[in-house]
Amino acid sequence: MPKHLLFHLAATTAGAVIGLTAVSSTAEAAAPPLSHPRIVAHFDRPAGQVAESVSVRPDGSADVGLILSRQVAHVALDGRVEVLATMPLPADGGVNTPGPGSASVTGIERTGDGTLYFLYSAGDEHLTGLWKLRPGDKPERVAALPASSFLNGLARDDRTGNFYLTDSTQGGVWQVGPHGGTAKLWAAGEDLAPTHFFGANGVKVHNGAVWVSNIDRGTILRIPLTDKGTAGPHQVMASGLDSVDDFAFTGRGDQLLAALNIPSELLLITPGKPDRTVLDESDGLENTTSVAVDGDTVYVASGALTTGGDANLLTAHLGHHD
């Protein structure tokens, strides 16, 4: 996300579709294949609860990473927000965190046993890295990453268990094994690097490749996983995407939904067809940060970093046509 977004916040510091109960509704302006958008949870933005990532549980509730409050939280089926963990500040208070100058919880993933894995960047060699949180336990770091890194997106390869972490300031993708350990730089290059602030951002493992968005360059890349597990040649799959943050596949081939941060939009990208905005501010989006797809339900997180409005979690129904 652009630098001025985080500094601005630091200075001011469908219910029917899933089990989540809508805590407020919005005027429906969604475009097919999305319909019935509903805000299902509000976060405490003045306290730094900026929604940055979302992972869906089997029961339809969700876990989220909240950036500046340094929290991992659970959004219950009735929309209640329960903080599961708050990460410790480094000795400098986080001011030396690369990029935003604020210690930040970002990407989050959940494994089948209920363990949450998440990223924490704090400009501190003892804190920056991949962490795990077992139900009822305290967070534990399972892989250390350089203090010079701002870790942003997190994805897990269900076939191998490997984790892929985007590094927005260093401009690359790290790989960590299923049980943690030493992180290795898996992919790098100009197309992953920032141009003025953040490069590699969102990440997903899909169809034999690791897909990565670059927020500064407005692109989404496909990086094939070779037979040896190394990174193949990078391919630009989408471009011209204004401040593209996270993205998620709809389950229809390579069709995906991309969160555009500054425009507060969710964009439908279908190979061979024009891109289409399917959700926007009129649906309740405010600085869109993250998107997840679970069956016929789409979850969208908004950070409200520059809008000064509502940091929230929204759901919409995903239809069977595009």
FITOR-409807 format. One record per residue (C-alpha): chain; y, z, x negated; residue number from 1. Coordinates in pm, 1 decimal. Layout:
   chain         yy         zz         xx     n
       A          Y          Z          X   NUM
...
! end
This chain:
   chain         yy         zz         xx     n
       A        0.0        0.0        0.0     1
       A      352.4      -70.1     -128.2     2
       A      518.8      199.4     -335.3     3
       A      814.5      255.7     -105.6     4
       A      579.8      339.1      180.7     5
       A      436.5      646.3       11.6     6
       A      766.5      762.3     -127.5     7
       A      922.1      740.3      219.0     8
       A      660.4      971.6      362.8     9
       A      658.8     1209.1       66.5    10
       A     1032.0     1251.9      107.3    11
       A     1001.3     1331.1      478.3    12
       A      694.6     1484.8      456.9    13
       A    -1123.4      284.9     2424.6    14
       A    -1226.1      606.1     2559.1    15
       A    -1456.6      418.1     2796.7    16
       A    -1605.3      211.4     2517.9    17
       A    -1727.1      505.4     2309.8    18
       A    -1759.8      878.7     2353.4    19
       A    -1409.5      946.6     2222.9    20
       A    -1171.3     1046.0     2498.9    21
       A     -838.6      864.7     2500.7    22
       A     -564.2     1117.5     2433.7    23
       A     -302.0      860.9     2526.1    24
       A     -311.6      502.7     2640.6    25
       A     -101.0      208.0     2539.1    26
       A       25.0      -99.6     2715.6    27
       A     -253.1     -344.7     2658.2    28
       A     -139.3     -647.6     2462.1    29
       A     -463.1     -701.4     2271.5    30
       A     -582.0    -1059.4     2232.4    31
       A     -945.4    -1173.9     2265.7    32
       A    -1196.8    -1087.3     2140.2    33
       A    -1036.8     -740.1     2151.2    34
       A     -949.4     -557.4     2471.3    35
       A     -886.2     -210.0     2611.2    36
       A     -702.1      -59.0     2311.2    37
       A     -669.8      320.0     2332.9    38
       A     -524.1      578.6     2098.5    39
       A     -794.8      842.8     2065.5    40
       A     -639.4     1080.5     1810.5    41
       A     -298.9     1170.6     1668.0    42
       A     -253.8     1309.4     1316.8    43
       A       15.0     1544.9     1184.9    44
       A      224.0     1293.5      996.7    45
       A      503.1     1536.5      889.5    46
       A      231.8     1747.6      725.9    47
       A      112.3     1443.1      529.4    48
       A     -179.1     1352.1      755.0    49
       A     -152.0      980.2      696.3    50
       A     -471.3      808.7      812.0    51
       A     -598.6      588.2      528.9    52
       A     -968.7      528.0      593.9    53
       A    -1225.9      565.3      870.0    54
       A    -1605.1      594.7      880.0    55
       A    -1794.6      601.0     1210.8    56
       A    -2072.1      849.4     1286.7    57
       A    -2380.8      753.9     1492.2    58
       A    -2244.0      939.2     1797.4    59
       A    -1917.9      739.7     1794.6    60
       A    -1700.3     1012.9     1647.3    61
       A    -1527.5      938.0     1318.9    62
       A    -1446.2     1077.8      976.6    63
       A    -1112.6      994.9      817.4    64
       A     -938.1     1029.0      483.9    65
       A     -581.6     1161.2      513.3    66
       A     -368.3     1060.7      216.9    67
       A      -89.0     1302.1      136.0    68
       A     -240.7     1609.3      299.0    69
       A     -535.8     1547.5       63.2    70
       A     -779.5     1605.9      348.7    71
       A    -1108.1     1483.3      484.1    72
       A    -1115.6     1527.5      859.5    73
       A    -1342.1     1465.7     1157.9    74
       A    -1220.5     1319.0     1485.7    75
       A    -1443.2     1469.8     1755.4    76
       A    -1552.5     1293.2     2072.1    77
       A    -1271.1     1455.8     2269.0    78
       A    -1008.7     1347.8     2012.9    79
       A     -973.6     1684.4     1838.8    80
       A     -903.5     1661.7     1465.2    81
       A    -1097.6     1908.1     1249.2    82
       A    -1015.7     1934.1      879.2    83
       A    -1340.9     1942.8      680.6    84
       A    -1191.3     1982.0      332.9    85
       A     -854.3     1995.0      158.0    86
       A     -854.0     1887.4     -204.7    87
       A     -685.2     2102.7     -471.1    88
       A     -358.8     1995.0     -626.4    89
       A     -353.9     1927.6    -1001.5    90
       A     -142.1     2151.5    -1222.0    91
       A      156.1     1914.1    -1203.2    92
       A      146.0     1908.1     -824.6    93
       A       33.4     1545.5     -828.5    94
       A      359.0     1390.7     -949.7    95
       A      174.3     1206.4    -1226.4    96
       A      -67.6     1037.7     -988.7    97
       A      -46.3      664.9    -1074.3    98
       A      142.8      459.4     -819.9    99
       A      267.0      689.3     -545.6   100
       A      318.3     1002.7     -753.5   101
       A      129.6     1204.8     -492.7   102
       A     -231.7     1323.0     -511.1   103
       A     -420.4     1124.4     -247.0   104
       A     -750.3     1117.8      -58.2   105
       A     -830.5      755.5       23.5   106
       A    -1160.3      569.8       90.5   107
       A    -1446.1      737.7      276.2   108
       A    -1812.0      653.0      343.5   109
       A    -2091.4      839.4      520.7   110
       A    -2461.0      821.6      433.4   111
       A    -2752.7      866.8      673.1   112
       A    -2804.4     1233.1      584.0   113
       A    -2449.9     1316.7      692.5   114
       A    -2302.6     1340.5      344.1   115
       A    -1946.2     1215.0      314.8   116
       A    -1834.9     1038.6       -1.7   117
       A    -1464.5      995.9      -62.4   118
       A    -1209.0      909.0     -329.5   119
       A     -947.2     1139.3     -474.9   120
       A     -672.6     1030.9     -714.2   121
       A     -459.8     1300.8     -873.7   122
       A     -353.4     1176.2    -1218.3   123
       A     -588.2     1440.3    -1361.4   124
       A     -909.9     1375.3    -1552.7   125
       A    -1073.0     1677.2    -1390.3   126
       A    -1000.8     1567.3    -1032.9   127
       A     -977.9     1187.8    -1009.4   128
       A    -1303.1     1028.5     -900.2   129
       A    -1574.8      992.1     -638.0   130
       A    -1650.6     1311.5     -447.6   131
       A    -1917.0     1410.9     -197.7   132
       A    -1907.7     1660.1       86.4   133
       A    -2233.3     1778.4      238.4   134
       A    -2216.9     1936.8      584.7   135
       A    -2111.4     2300.0      545.2   136
       A    -2054.4     2272.5      169.8   137
       A    -1751.2     2239.9      -54.0   138
       A    -1652.4     1906.3     -212.0   139
       A    -1824.2     1816.7     -537.9   140
       A    -1719.5     1543.8     -779.3   141
       A    -2009.7     1310.8     -855.2   142
       A    -1832.6     1054.4    -1073.9   143
       A    -1524.1     1090.8    -1289.3   144
       A    -1273.5      806.0    -1305.1   145
       A     -978.3      760.7    -1540.7   146
       A     -669.2      967.0    -1461.5   147
       A     -473.7      639.6    -1491.7   148
       A     -653.2      499.5    -1186.5   149
       A     -542.8      504.5     -824.8   150
       A     -871.7      472.3     -637.4   151
       A     -828.9      317.3     -295.3   152
       A    -1118.9      148.8     -113.0   153
       A    -1480.0      268.2     -109.1   154
       A    -1791.3       78.3        0.3   155
       A    -2164.1      142.7      -32.6   156
       A    -2435.6     -119.6      -74.2   157
       A    -2707.5      -11.9      169.5   158
       A    -2971.2     -207.1      -26.9   159
       A    -2917.2      -38.4     -362.4   160
       A    -2714.4      270.1     -274.2   161
       A    -2449.0      171.1     -527.7   162
       A    -2086.5      252.2     -453.2   163
       A    -1796.9       14.3     -519.0   164
       A    -1450.2      160.3     -572.3   165
       A    -1128.0      -38.4     -591.3   166
       A     -871.2       60.6     -851.8   167
       A     -531.2      -42.2     -721.5   168
       A     -326.0       35.7    -1032.5   169
       A     -571.0      -88.6    -1295.9   170
       A     -667.3     -388.7    -1082.3   171
       A    -1046.0     -378.6    -1074.6   172
       A    -1364.7     -266.3     -902.3   173
       A    -1575.1       21.6    -1034.8   174
       A    -1945.4       66.1     -966.3   175
       A    -2112.4      407.2     -934.7   176
       A    -2485.8      462.0     -886.3   177
       A    -2638.9      612.2     -569.6   178
       A    -2639.9      964.7     -711.7   179
       A    -2313.2      948.7     -900.9   180
       A    -2287.9      963.8    -1278.1   181
       A    -2095.1      737.1    -1509.9   182
       A    -1870.2      480.2    -1344.9   183
       A    -1864.2      132.2    -1495.2   184
       A    -1602.5     -135.9    -1448.0   185
       A    -1785.9     -395.4    -1240.3   186
       A    -1514.3     -657.5    -1182.9   187
       A    -1163.7     -721.8    -1314.7   188
       A     -923.5    -1009.9    -1356.4   189
       A     -582.6    -1137.6    -1258.4   190
       A     -682.0    -1189.6     -894.3   191
       A     -763.0     -817.7     -863.7   192
       A     -453.2     -700.7    -1049.6   193
       A     -124.2     -591.6     -892.6   194
       A      187.5     -804.8     -919.0   195
       A      433.8     -517.4     -874.8   196
       A      253.1     -209.4     -741.2   197
       A     -100.8     -222.8     -597.6   198
       A     -373.3     -482.8     -647.0   199
       A     -734.6     -436.1     -532.1   200
       A     -735.1     -231.4     -212.3   201
       A     -994.7     -263.5       65.1   202
       A    -1359.6     -330.5      -18.1   203
       A    -1677.8     -413.5      174.4   204
       A    -2031.9     -516.2       76.2   205
       A    -2133.5     -811.5      294.5   206
       A    -2378.7    -1100.2      277.9   207
       A    -2474.8    -1065.0      -87.3   208
       A    -2124.6    -1007.4     -217.4   209
       A    -1850.9     -751.7     -266.5   210
       A    -1535.6     -848.3      -77.0   211
       A    -1199.2     -711.9     -191.2   212
       A     -844.7     -735.7      -57.6   213
       A     -541.3     -750.7     -287.0   214
       A     -238.3     -604.4     -109.5   215
       A       23.2     -739.1     -353.6   216
       A     -122.3    -1091.2     -359.4   217
       A     -208.8    -1105.3       12.2   218
       A     -563.7    -1223.5      -48.8   219
       A     -924.6    -1137.6       29.8   220
       A    -1177.5    -1221.6     -241.9   221
       A    -1553.4    -1267.5     -232.4   222
       A    -1734.7    -1158.1     -549.5   223
       A    -2106.1    -1250.5     -541.0   224
       A    -2366.4     -996.9     -646.9   225
       A    -2589.2    -1175.3     -897.2   226
       A    -2963.0    -1116.7     -929.1   227
       A    -2884.2     -873.8    -1211.7   228
       A    -2629.2     -690.3     -998.9   229
       A    -2334.9     -814.2    -1202.4   230
       A    -2022.9     -976.0    -1060.2   231
       A    -2029.4    -1351.5    -1004.0   232
       A    -1728.4    -1587.0     -996.0   233
       A    -1444.8    -1466.9     -773.4   234
       A    -1363.3    -1678.8     -467.4   235
       A    -1044.0    -1653.1     -260.0   236
       A    -1157.6    -1648.7      104.0   237
       A     -822.4    -1576.6      271.5   238
       A     -461.0    -1584.0      155.4   239
       A     -106.2    -1544.1      281.9   240
       A     -187.8    -1203.8      432.5   241
       A      124.7     -987.0      442.1   242
       A       46.3     -646.5      282.3   243
       A     -325.3     -671.0      364.4   244
       A     -487.5     -329.3      338.5   245
       A     -841.4     -267.8      461.7   246
       A    -1067.9     -508.6      652.2   247
       A    -1403.9     -510.9      832.2   248
       A    -1656.4     -774.2      941.4   249
       A    -1716.1     -825.6     1311.9   250
       A    -2089.3     -896.2     1282.6   251
       A    -2036.5    -1268.1     1341.0   252
       A    -2100.2    -1421.5      999.4   253
       A    -1797.6    -1400.0      771.4   254
       A    -1550.4    -1340.4     1054.5   255
       A    -1342.1    -1033.3      981.4   256
       A    -1056.1     -816.1     1102.6   257
       A     -780.9     -741.7      850.4   258
       A     -529.9     -457.7      868.2   259
       A     -178.8     -576.1      777.9   260
       A       18.9     -269.6      677.6   261
       A      389.8     -349.4      700.2   262
       A      366.0     -582.6     1004.9   263
       A      154.0     -319.6     1186.2   264
       A      -99.3     -581.7     1291.4   265
       A     -472.3     -640.3     1306.4   266
       A     -556.4    -1000.7     1221.3   267
       A     -872.4    -1190.2     1319.6   268
       A     -983.8    -1423.1     1039.9   269
       A    -1252.2    -1675.5     1136.6   270
       A    -1364.7    -1934.4      878.2   271
       A    -1242.9    -2279.2      976.2   272
       A    -1001.3    -2151.6     1242.1   273
       A     -637.9    -2036.3     1239.3   274
       A     -580.5    -1664.5     1185.9   275
       A     -486.9    -1472.6     1501.0   276
       A     -314.2    -1140.1     1562.4   277
       A     -532.6     -939.7     1801.1   278
       A     -355.8     -600.7     1793.3   279
       A        3.1     -511.1     1708.9   280
       A      275.2     -247.5     1756.7   281
       A      263.7     -285.9     2133.3   282
       A      -94.4     -154.7     2121.4   283
       A        4.7      151.9     1917.9   284
       A      -34.4       27.5     1558.6   285
       A      211.0      171.2     1305.5   286
       A      158.5       64.9      943.1   287
       A     -206.4      -30.5      989.2   288
       A     -420.0      103.2      704.6   289
       A     -788.1       80.9      792.1   290
       A    -1040.3      -78.8     1026.2   291
       A    -1409.2      -20.5     1101.6   292
       A    -1647.0     -200.7     1337.1   293
       A    -1935.9      -21.6     1506.1   294
       A    -2123.1     -247.7     1747.0   295
       A    -1876.1     -352.5     2013.5   296
       A    -1612.8      -94.7     1919.3   297
       A    -1333.6     -141.5     1666.1   298
       A    -1163.4      161.6     1509.1   299
       A     -814.9      113.8     1362.2   300
       A     -617.7      375.8     1167.1   301
       A     -239.0      374.1     1142.6   302
       A      -42.6      570.2      882.6   303
       A      312.8      538.3     1021.4   304
       A      443.2      539.7      666.1   305
       A      769.3      356.6      728.6   306
       A      785.4      346.4     1107.2   307
       A      851.7      718.8     1130.3   308
       A      628.2      726.9     1436.3   309
       A      270.5      809.1     1523.3   310
       A      -10.0      829.4     1268.1   311
       A     -315.4      772.0     1484.9   312
       A     -667.2      644.1     1536.8   313
       A     -712.4      367.7     1794.9   314
       A    -1023.5      207.2     1940.5   315
       A    -1067.0     -128.5     2113.1   316
       A    -1355.0     -317.8     2267.9   317
       A    -1492.5     -613.5     2072.1   318
       A    -1605.3     -894.5     2301.1   319
       A    -1866.3    -1162.6     2239.5   320
       A    -1630.6    -1456.0     2197.5   321
       A    -1366.2    -1540.6     1940.9   322
! end
